[in-house]
Amino acid sequence: MSLDSDAVTSGFVTQKSGTRSNQPWKPESYGIEEVIDADRKGKASDLFWLWMAANLGLIAVVYGAIMAAMSLDPLQAIMVGIVAAIGSFIPVGILSIAGKRGGEPMLALSRRVFGGGLNRGPALASWLSLVGWETITAVVATEAILTIFGASIRHGERTVIAVLILAGIVTISLLASRLGHATIVVIQTITAWVFGLATVAMAVLISTRISLSPAHVTHPAPFAMLLVAGSVIAASGGVSWVNVSADYSRYLPRSEGSFKVAAFTALGAGIPFAALVIFGYFLAQSVTSLASSANPIGAIRTILPVWATVPYLILAIAGLLAQMILGLYSSGLSLLALGVRLERSKTVLVDAAVVIVAGAWIVARPGSVLSTLVSLVELLAVPISAWAMIFGLGMVDSKVWSKESIRGSSNNWRAITAWLIGDLLGFAWTSSSLYTGPLAKGSIGQDGLGFAAGAVAAAVLYCLFLLSSNLFTNKARAGSR
């Protein structure tokens, strides 16, 4: 049995393990066990470029187009884009501190709060969400490449070609994800610089060919509409990444400042995401089908000059690949946290296979299948948000960071109960095109805040459980005296 699988089944690897491999272009030997101090290196600023690359995907313009479809005026769109996009990544930044402190990936650290056995629930939700977003990203990238061929593809050949393209996209992402953390840092940094500048240049080119004056907006949208737009952006932004926060900060030295870790993560991810969302709002004035298109990247291509088509598609696909690289790496770690007995480098093979099979099924069917998957994945924002709140509260407890907790934590029924109740309430308050909960008739459901309300409910319940437990413990101690 490998060391990685031992870490899953028997607990955690201690500081006595010795230095292990985490070099660029070589397979990373760590699984979900704690990274020892001798293997920690890098700077907090590395997180800025890593997260920037992962959020350069042009798919973000769709969320800006949604704001335009909701008739937000320009000032409202800019404010919502900044607040919801960057604000949603602040929790990602805060939870990244746990990675630096504990040296473990996100769902392994979660065992310290939930316990080894009960943590499988959050780990499953995390894995499903990551694999879902990876499938969506792979399908969007496949559709973008298919636009190059246009009408030259015969109907009977389209599915075969699409599946081959999809498999190629996943394989490219797999190569980096399988090598691991150090390789990913190098690739993402190069991607952030090269394709970040290219994205700015492409945005300037597009701006010269569209109208930046949304003439159809005559008055500001109501506040409720701002909440809906903001919740869509947040759920698709920071909330969808919060379950991987610590995966990329656990190799940092413990001496790195916590504020810098949080700030570089939140700003590195939030700034490009906010910029693309806002740009998408203005872009939707000229590409009116952008918000509802099954191939948004192909829709944008229609307004570009012919010579810019190939550079544009390369740029779009590079951004999507950067997202997939992080997604595959982290979904493999979530799979380990579920208890799968595989080495880390092999878990990504499992995830890649799932994405190829699910993606092939989608590209062979109408676009409504993709929109259904998007709705399903967005619903997973409910359990992930509730988990994040409970884990965040658990970080404050000094016992979570004790050696006893590292060696093996007992099941925390208070945490799992609060999480499950928060999930039930969150789903009950959720209203979407795919599912509407029984309590989603009020402002919470109509404004798309079911996942946020469920997270708050989970946090409140967990705090009450902790308070009641402390009161009982104090009374027992007083009675023993």
N, C-alpha and C positions, 0 to 999 in steps of 0.2 A: 504494500500500500504506500502511496506517495505521501510526502510530508504535507502537501496541501490537503489531501483527504483526511489525514490525521487531525489537522487543525479544525476540520469541520466536525468530526465526530467526537473528539476527545477534549476539545476546548481550544487552548491558545498556546502558541509557541513562546517560550520565555526568552529573556535576554541572553541565555546561555547558548542560543542556537548558532552563533557565529555569523560572520559576514556572508551575505548571499548576493546573488547576481541581480543587478538592475542597471545594465549598461545599454546605451543606444545600439540598436540593430542586433541585439542578442536577446534570447527569450528571458523574460523576467521570471525568477524562481520563486518569488513570494506568491502566496495565495491570499487568504484573508487573515493570516496571523499578523501579529504586531511586528512592524518594522523596527529593528533594533537601531540604537543611536549611531552605531558605526556605519550603517547603510543610509543614513539620512543626509541629504545634501540638496542644494538648490536654494532659490530665493523666492520670497512671496510674490515678487513681480513676475515670476514665470507663470503664475496662475492667470495673470491678465491676458497674456497672449494665447494661452491654452483655451481659455473660455471665450476669447474674442473669436478665434477660428471656428469654434463650435456654434457660434451664433451669427455667422455671416451668410447663412442660407437664405436665398432670396424668397423662400416660402413665407418668410415673415411679412412680406408686403401684403399677403392675403389678409392679415389681421388689420392692417391699415385700411384696406379696401372695405372691410366689414364696417369700420367706423364711418366711411363715406356712405355706405348703404343705409346706415342708421341716421344719416343726415346731421352728423355733428358738424359744427362750423369749424373753420381752420384753427382758431385759438383753442377750442375744446379738444380737437384731435391732437394737437401738439401737447397740451397738458396731460391728457389721458395717456398718450403714448409714452411720455416721459415717466409719469408717476407709476403707471401699471407695469411697464416694461422693466425699468430699473428697480422699482419698489419690489417687484416679485422676486428679484434675484438677491435682495438683502438677506432673506432667510438662508439662501444657498451659501452666501458668504459667512454668515454667523455659524452655520453648522459645519463649514469647512474647518473652523477652529478645532472641532473635535478630532478631525483627522490628524492635525499637527500634534495634538495633545496625546491621543491614544495610539496613533500609528497603525490603525486598522481602517479598512474601507467602511462605508456608511452602514451597510446592513450587518456587518460584523460588530461594529460598535453598538448597534441597536440591541444586541444580545445582553449588553450590560444593563439595559433598562428593562427589557421585556423578559429576559431569561432565554436560555438556549432553545428550549422546546417551543415556547409560545412565540418566539420571534419568527417562526416560519410563516405566520400569517402576513406580517408586514413584508417579509422577504418575497412571498409569492406575489403580493400586490405590486411590489417594485419590479419584479421580473416581468410580469405581464405588461406593465406600463412601458418599460424599456423596449421589449420586443415589439409591442404595438407601434411605438413611435419609429422604431427602426424599419418596420415593414412599410409604414406610410412614407418615410423618407426614401426608401429604395424604390417604391412604386412611382413616386413623383419624379425621381431622377430618371427612371426608365422611360416614363412618358416624355420627359424633356428630350432625351436622346432620340426617341422615335420621331420627334418633330423634324429632325434632320432629313429623314427619309421621305416624310410627307406622304403624298398620294402614290408614291412609287411602290409602296408595299401592298401586295394583294391581300385581300381579306383573309384568306386561308393561311397566309404566311405570317400574319401580324402576331399571333399568339406565340408562335415558335420563336420568332425574333425577339419579342418582348421578354420571354423567359430567359433566353440566352443573355440578353443585355442585363437583366436583373441579376442573374447569377454572376456575371462579370463584375457588377457594381459591388455586390456583397463580398465577393472574393478579394477585391482590392482593399476594401475596408478591413477584411479579416486579417490580411497580412500584417497590418500595423497593430491591430488589436491583439493579435496572438503574441507578438513580440513583447508588448506590455508598456508600462508606464514611461520609462526613459525614452523609448522610441516615439511614443505618442507626444511627449513634450517637444521633441525636436520637430516632428512633422507639423504639429499645431502652431508652433512659433513661426516656422517658414510660411505656412498657410496664412497666418494672420497678417504678416508683412506683405507678401506678394499679392494675395488675393484681396486683402483689405484695401490696398491702394487701387487694385483693379476694379473693385466694387465702387469706389468713389468715382473713378473715371467713367465707369459705365453709367452710374447714376447721373453724372453731369451730361453725358451724351443723351440719355433718355429724357432728361429735363428740357433739352432743346427741342424736343419733338412732341411735347405734351403741353396742355394748358395747366398752369399752376393756379388758376383762379376758379374755385368751385362755385360757378354762377348759380347753381340750383339751390344753394343754401341761402335762405332769406332771413332766418332767425335761429338762435341757439336751440339745440335739442334739450329736452327736459333732463333733469338730473338723473332720473331713473335710467335713461338711455346711456348716460355716461357710465353708470354702474355696470350695465350689461356689457358695454364695450370693454371696460376695464377688466371685468371678470374673465372675458374670453381671452384677452391678451395675457393676463396673469396665469391662467390655467395652462395656456400653451407655452408660456415662457418659463419663469422661475419655478413654478409649481411642478412642472414636468421634469425639472432637473434636481429638485431638492433632495431626492432620495439617492443621489450620487455625490453629494457635496464633498464628503471626506475622501472620496476615492483618489483625488488628485492632489490632496494636501498632506497625505500621511507620510510622504517621503521628506517633508520639510524638517529641518532641525527644530527641536523644541524651543530654541532661542529666538526663532523668528517671531516678530511681534504679532499678536492676535489681531490687532486692528488692521494691520497691513494685509494679513491673510484674508480677512473678511472684505476689506475695501477693494483689493485687486480682483478678487473673485466677482463681487457684485458689479463693479464698474466694467471689468473686462467683458462680462456677458451682457450686462444691461445696456451699455452705450450702443454697440452695433445693433442690438435687437430693437432698441427704441428708435434709432435712426431709420432702420428699414421699415418699421411699422409706420412711422410718420410719412416716409417717402411713399409707402403704399397708399396712404390716404389721398395724396395728390395725384398719384399715378392712376387711381381709379376714376378720375375725372375723364381720362382719355381711353382707358381700357375698362369699359363699363361692366364687362363680364368677369372681371378679376375675382370678385368676392365669391362667385358661385362656380368658377371654372374647375373642372376635374384635372386640368393641366395648366395651372397658373403660370408656370414658366413659359410654356408654349404661347399662352395668351399675350404675355409681355413681348415676346419675340416679334409679334406682328407689327409693332410700331418702330422697329429698328431698321436701319438700312441693311441691305443684303450683305455687305462686307462685314458687318458686325455680328452676324448670326453665329458663326462658329466660336469667336472669342466669348460672346455672351453665354453660350451653352457650356463652354469649358468652365467659365467662372461660376455659373449656377451649379454645375455638377460638383465642382471642387468644394463649394460650401456645404452641399448635402453630404459629401463623403466625409468631411470633417465632423459633421454631426454623427454620422454612423460609426465612425471610429470610436468616439467616446461612448456611444450607446452600447456597442458590442462588448467593449471592455468591461463596462459597468454591469451589463446584464449577466456576464459570466461570473462576476463577483457575487451578484445576487443569487445566482444558481448555486454557488458554493454555500452561501448562507442558508439556503434551503436544505442543505444536507446532502447534495449530490456528491458522490465520491469520485471526483475527477481532479486532475491537475488543472490549474487555472488556464493554461494554454490550450487545454482541450475543451473547456466549457464554452469558449467562443465558437468552437466548431458546431456544438449543439445549437447555440443561438442562431448561427448563420444558416444552418439547415432549416430551422423553423421559419426564419425570415424568407428564405427562398421558396419554401412550400407555400406559405401564406401569401407571399407576394405574387407567385405564379397563379394562384387561384384568383387573386384580385384582377390582375392584368388581363385575364381571360374573360372577364365579365364587365358589364357596364360600369360607368363611374359611380353609380349610386352605392356600389359595394364599398368603394373607398370612403365615401362620406359616412357610411355606417360604421366602418372601423374607426374613423376619426371620432365619432360620437362616443363609441365604446371606450376608447382610450381616454378621452376627456372626462368620462365618468370616473375613471380611476384617480382623478384628482381628489376625490372625496376621501378614500382611505389613506392616500399618501399625505394629504394635508393634515389629517387627524394624527397620523403617525408622527409627522414632523413636530407638531406641537408637543406631544407627549415626550418625544425624545429630547426636544429642546429643554423642557422642564427637568428631565432626568440629568442633563448635563450639569445642572447647578448643584446636584447632590455630590458631595465629596466622596461618598461611598462608592459611587459608580467608577471612580478612577483608582480605587484601591487595588492592591495586588490580589486580594481575595476575589474581587470581581473579574479580574483578568483570567484567573485560573478556572473559573467556572461559576456562573451566576445561576441562582435558583429562579424558577418561574415566578414572574411578577403578575399575579392575577389582577391586581389593581390596574396596572398599565393596560393589560389586554382587555379588561372589562371596559375601561374608559374608551379605548380605541374602538371596540365593537359598537358600543352605544353611540359614539360620535359618528361612526360610519352609517349606522341605521338612520340617525337623525339627518345626516348630510344627504343621504339618498332620498329620504322622505321629503326634504326641502328642495330637491333638485328638479329643475324643469329643462328638458332638452328636446330636440327633434326626435330622439329615439326613445326616451323614457321620461315620464313625469311622475314624481312621487306624490303620495296622498296629501302631503302638507305644503305642496308647492303652489298654492293658490295666492299666497300673500306676496309681499314685496321681495322677500328673500328668494323665493323660487322664480318669480318673474324677472328679477334683476340678475339672475345667474349667480347668486351668492351661496348656493347650497353647500359647496365644498368649504367655503370660508366659515359658514355658520356651524357646520359639522365639526370643523377643527376647533373652533372656540368652545363648543359644547364638550368635546373630548378633553380639552385643557382644563376647563372648569371642574369637570367630574374628577379628573386625576388629582387636581389640587385638593378637592374635598376629601378624596380617599386618603391622601397623604396627611391632611390635617387631622382627620378622625383617627388614623393610625398612630400619629404622634401623641394625640391626647390620651389614647388608650395606653400607650407605652408609658407616658409620664405618670398616669394614675397607678399603673401597676408598680412602678418604681417607688412611688410615694407610699403605696400600701405595704411594700416589702420592708420599708423602714420602720 
